Amino acid sequence: MIGKQLLARWKSAQRWPFGRALFSLLLGRAVPYTGSIRPLVLELAPGRARVAMKDRRRVRNHLRSVHAIALVNLGEVASGLALLAGLPEGARGIVTGLRIEYRKKARGLLTAACDCEVPDTTEARELDVLAPITDEDGDVVAVVTATWRIGPVKT
């Protein structure tokens, strides 16, 4: 159910001016910690999401670059949107692990892109979902791997 609802809200928001911004704001309110980085959802489809984050003082570290945890947050939300948007009815997912590989100081507008295969059953399993994060020059600054536990909704 969550996947269909998520996609329906995304499609509905696209009919309005500033629809992406409105959807992103509502996402941040529904998931407050995710909202702390002010993500902007650029694209959403089953198995695919692109989410941007502006470099601003609130997400920076003492080295004048984007903080490690802000990067993890960005990658996790991209992986979650891509995966959850495609889950079949009766399935749910929860993150059970997060890893990040840092490649370059993160500065400027950052975009996490996630393309993943989505299971077509509610069978319990764990999936590693990658979300590379790029800067405005297209350089990969970090790669987030989110481990998702997928399974049937408990009734």
Protein Blocks (a to p, Z undefined) as FASTA:
>chain_A
ZZmmmmmmmmmmmmpghklmmmmmmmmmmmmmlmmnopacfbdcehiacddddddfklpc
fkopacfklmmmmmmmmmmmmmmmmpcehiacddfbdcdddfbdcehjddddddddddfb
fbdcddddddddddfkopafbdcddddddddddZZ
